[in-house]
Amino acid sequence: MPRTTTLRRALSATALAVICPFVLHWQPSLGFAQVSRGPAATHSRVGRVVRLSTVSASEVAAPVEAEAKAEAEVAAPSFDKRLIGWWRYSGGAYELRETAGKLFFREGNLAGELSQQDEWLVATLPNAGTIQLKLTPAGQVMSQFKAVGSQEWGAPITAISEWSSLTTKTKILDRELDTREFKGETEDGAVAVVVNGHQRPTSIKLSPEAAKSADLGDKVLEAHSKAVQESNDYMTERLRELYAAHFSGRPDY
């Protein structure tokens, strides 16, 4: 082979190695094949691909999957979703709202973004102070407030979920009223009517004389009205207690 041809091929191979640090070839038996870098790869045999290293499809996809996982971890909220909503305590109520993956505290004109600090979520409330809060094992929120210029946290305050807790309490009361009994009788005791806490009749008792009397309808109505009145009075008082306890933030009611 003429010397000029050999020199030309050597120069071409060297230029390719400089311009293209690596080249990928597809080989059915190897997957992707990569030309190794460095002088040993480009000058061992002029004009030939030397020292091939295989790159599998999984190795190519791994960086992409790792990046997607990292983005998902960044996007995932760092707080318990159960915190979102309104929370009531003895002095009022506040809202914990999620916006763009972040959690914010708001009560009246006070607002701030909550960030994780040890076991607490902490927010700075401009011109007021700092609040820290956390979800308790019982599903309530415990909070403490530190006023501007103070070095000490105030006493812990427990808040209960505004509407979910109220719904639960009314369901409990509803089951209680189903089992309660209220009795109404006529003046002579000849007719007795029993209703439950929802004012639904559950039984009626008639004396032999009342069953034959011409004014039986009036007697039944009288006894029923007395039973319903007792049932209404009880239900009204229990509802008053329930709402008073809830809006005062009493979690034990």
C-alpha positions as CSV (number, residue, x, y, z in Angstrom):
1,M,0.0,0.0,0.0
2,P,1.4,3.4,-0.9
3,R,2.8,5.4,2.0
4,T,0.6,8.5,1.2
5,T,-2.6,6.3,1.5
6,T,-1.6,4.9,4.8
7,L,-0.8,8.4,6.1
8,R,-4.1,9.8,4.9
9,R,-6.0,7.0,6.7
10,A,-4.1,7.6,9.9
11,L,-4.8,11.4,9.8
12,S,-8.5,10.7,9.1
13,A,-8.8,8.4,12.1
14,T,-7.1,10.8,14.4
15,A,-9.3,13.7,13.3
16,L,-12.4,11.6,13.9
17,A,-11.2,10.8,17.4
18,V,-10.6,14.5,18.2
19,I,-13.8,15.8,16.7
20,C,-16.1,13.0,18.1
21,P,-15.0,11.9,21.6
22,F,-17.2,8.9,21.4
23,V,-19.4,7.2,18.7
24,L,-22.4,4.9,19.4
25,H,-22.9,1.9,17.1
26,W,-25.9,-0.4,17.2
27,Q,-24.9,-4.1,17.3
28,P,-27.8,-6.6,17.7
29,S,-25.7,-8.8,19.9
30,L,-24.2,-6.1,22.1
31,G,-26.9,-3.4,22.2
32,F,-25.2,0.0,22.1
33,A,-21.4,0.0,21.6
34,Q,-19.3,2.9,22.6
35,V,-15.8,3.7,21.3
36,S,-13.5,4.3,24.2
37,R,-11.6,7.5,24.5
38,G,-7.9,8.1,24.7
39,P,-4.7,7.5,22.6
40,A,-4.7,3.8,23.1
41,A,-8.1,3.6,21.4
42,T,-7.3,5.8,18.4
43,H,-3.8,4.7,17.6
44,S,-3.6,1.0,18.3
45,R,-4.9,0.2,14.9
46,V,-5.5,2.9,12.4
47,G,-8.9,3.0,10.7
48,R,-10.5,0.4,13.0
49,V,-12.8,0.7,16.0
50,V,-10.8,-0.4,19.0
51,R,-11.8,-1.3,22.6
52,L,-15.6,-1.4,22.6
53,S,-17.7,-1.1,25.8
54,T,-21.3,-2.1,25.7
55,V,-24.1,0.2,27.0
56,S,-27.4,-1.6,27.7
57,A,-30.8,0.0,27.3
58,S,-31.3,0.0,31.1
59,E,-28.0,2.0,31.6
60,V,-29.2,4.6,29.1
61,A,-32.6,4.9,30.8
62,A,-31.2,5.0,34.4
63,P,-30.3,8.7,34.4
64,V,-33.7,9.7,33.1
65,E,-35.5,7.6,35.7
66,A,-33.3,9.0,38.5
67,E,-34.0,12.6,37.4
68,A,-37.8,11.9,37.2
69,K,-37.6,10.4,40.8
70,A,-35.8,13.4,42.1
71,E,-38.3,15.8,40.6
72,A,-41.2,13.8,42.1
73,E,-39.5,14.0,45.5
74,V,-39.1,17.7,45.3
75,A,-42.7,18.2,44.1
76,A,-44.2,15.9,46.9
77,P,-45.5,17.9,49.9
78,S,-43.4,17.6,53.1
79,F,-46.5,17.8,55.4
80,D,-49.3,15.5,56.4
81,K,-52.4,16.1,54.2
82,R,-54.6,15.7,57.2
83,L,-53.5,19.2,58.3
84,I,-55.3,20.9,55.4
85,G,-58.6,22.5,56.5
86,W,-60.1,24.6,59.3
87,W,-59.2,24.0,62.9
88,R,-61.1,25.3,65.9
89,Y,-59.8,26.1,69.4
90,S,-61.2,27.9,72.4
91,G,-60.2,31.3,71.1
92,G,-61.5,31.0,67.5
93,A,-60.4,29.1,64.4
94,Y,-57.6,29.1,61.8
95,E,-57.1,27.6,58.3
96,L,-54.2,25.5,57.1
97,R,-54.2,25.8,53.3
98,E,-52.1,24.2,50.6
99,T,-50.9,26.3,47.7
100,A,-48.5,25.1,45.1
101,G,-47.4,22.2,47.3
102,K,-46.7,24.5,50.3
103,L,-48.7,24.8,53.5
104,F,-49.8,28.2,54.8
105,F,-51.3,29.3,58.1
106,R,-54.1,31.9,58.1
107,E,-56.1,33.3,61.0
108,G,-57.8,36.7,60.4
109,N,-55.2,39.1,59.1
110,L,-52.3,36.9,60.2
111,A,-50.7,34.6,57.6
112,G,-47.4,32.9,56.9
113,E,-45.8,29.9,55.1
114,L,-45.2,26.9,57.3
115,S,-41.8,25.1,57.1
116,Q,-40.6,22.0,58.8
117,Q,-38.3,22.5,61.9
118,D,-37.7,19.3,63.7
119,E,-41.1,17.9,64.8
120,W,-42.9,21.3,64.3
121,L,-44.2,23.3,61.3
122,V,-43.2,26.9,61.9
123,A,-44.5,30.1,60.4
124,T,-43.5,33.7,60.9
125,L,-46.5,36.0,61.2
126,P,-45.4,39.6,60.2
127,N,-45.7,42.2,63.0
128,A,-47.2,39.5,65.3
129,G,-44.8,36.7,66.1
130,T,-44.2,33.1,65.3
131,I,-46.4,30.1,65.5
132,Q,-45.5,26.4,65.6
133,L,-47.9,23.5,65.2
134,K,-48.0,19.8,64.8
135,L,-50.5,17.0,64.3
136,T,-51.0,14.9,67.4
137,P,-51.6,11.1,67.4
138,A,-55.3,11.8,68.2
139,G,-55.7,13.7,65.0
140,Q,-55.8,17.2,66.6
141,V,-53.5,20.1,66.1
142,M,-51.3,21.4,68.9
143,S,-49.9,24.9,68.5
144,Q,-47.8,27.4,70.4
145,F,-47.4,31.1,69.7
146,K,-44.4,33.4,70.5
147,A,-45.0,37.1,70.3
148,V,-42.5,39.5,68.6
149,G,-39.7,40.3,71.0
150,S,-40.4,37.4,73.3
151,Q,-38.0,34.5,73.8
152,E,-40.6,32.0,75.2
153,W,-43.4,30.0,73.6
154,G,-46.9,30.4,75.0
155,A,-48.9,27.5,76.5
156,P,-49.9,24.7,74.0
157,I,-53.3,25.1,72.5
158,T,-55.2,22.1,71.1
159,A,-57.5,22.6,68.1
160,I,-60.0,20.2,66.6
161,S,-61.0,19.8,62.9
162,E,-63.8,22.2,62.2
163,W,-66.3,20.3,60.1
164,S,-65.2,16.6,60.2
165,S,-65.3,16.6,64.0
166,L,-68.7,18.4,64.0
167,T,-70.1,15.8,61.6
168,T,-68.8,13.0,63.8
169,K,-70.3,14.4,66.9
170,T,-73.7,14.9,65.3
171,K,-73.7,11.3,64.0
172,I,-73.0,10.1,67.6
173,L,-75.8,12.3,68.9
174,D,-78.1,11.0,66.2
175,R,-77.5,7.4,67.3
176,E,-78.0,8.4,70.9
177,L,-81.4,10.0,70.1
178,D,-82.5,6.8,68.3
179,T,-82.1,4.8,71.6
180,R,-83.7,7.4,74.0
181,E,-87.3,7.0,75.0
182,F,-89.7,9.7,76.1
183,K,-93.1,8.9,77.6
184,G,-96.3,10.9,77.6
185,E,-99.5,10.0,79.4
186,T,-103.0,11.3,79.7
187,E,-104.1,12.8,83.1
188,D,-105.8,9.6,84.1
189,G,-103.0,7.4,82.9
190,A,-105.3,5.5,80.6
191,V,-103.2,6.2,77.5
192,A,-99.4,6.2,77.3
193,V,-97.3,7.0,74.2
194,V,-93.5,6.5,73.9
195,V,-91.4,8.3,71.3
196,N,-87.6,8.3,70.6
197,G,-85.3,11.3,70.5
198,H,-86.4,12.0,67.0
199,Q,-90.0,12.2,68.1
200,R,-90.9,9.0,66.3
201,P,-93.5,6.8,68.1
202,T,-92.1,3.5,69.3
203,S,-95.1,2.2,71.4
204,I,-98.6,3.0,72.7
205,K,-100.4,1.6,75.7
206,L,-104.2,1.7,76.3
207,S,-106.2,0.7,79.3
208,P,-109.3,-1.5,78.6
209,E,-111.5,1.5,79.5
210,A,-109.7,3.9,77.2
211,A,-109.8,1.4,74.3
212,K,-113.6,1.5,74.5
213,S,-114.0,5.2,75.2
214,A,-115.4,7.6,72.5
215,D,-112.6,10.1,73.0
216,L,-109.8,7.6,72.4
217,G,-108.4,9.8,69.6
218,D,-108.1,12.8,71.8
219,K,-106.5,10.8,74.6
220,V,-103.9,9.4,72.2
221,L,-103.1,12.9,70.8
222,E,-102.7,14.3,74.4
223,A,-100.3,11.5,75.4
224,H,-98.4,11.8,72.1
225,S,-98.0,15.6,72.4
226,K,-96.5,15.3,75.9
227,A,-94.0,12.7,74.7
228,V,-93.0,14.7,71.7
229,Q,-92.5,17.8,73.9
230,E,-90.1,15.9,76.3
231,S,-88.2,14.5,73.3
232,N,-87.9,18.0,71.7
233,D,-86.7,19.6,74.9
234,Y,-84.0,16.9,75.3
235,M,-82.8,17.1,71.7
236,T,-82.6,20.9,71.8
237,E,-80.5,20.9,75.0
238,R,-78.1,18.2,73.6
239,L,-77.6,20.1,70.4
240,R,-77.0,23.3,72.3
241,E,-74.3,21.5,74.4
242,L,-72.8,19.9,71.3
243,Y,-72.4,23.2,69.4
244,A,-71.2,25.1,72.5
245,A,-68.5,22.5,73.1
246,H,-67.5,22.4,69.5
247,F,-67.2,26.2,69.0
248,S,-65.3,26.5,72.2
249,G,-62.8,24.0,70.9
250,R,-63.4,21.3,73.5
251,P,-61.9,18.1,71.9
252,D,-63.2,15.9,74.7
253,Y,-66.9,16.4,74.0
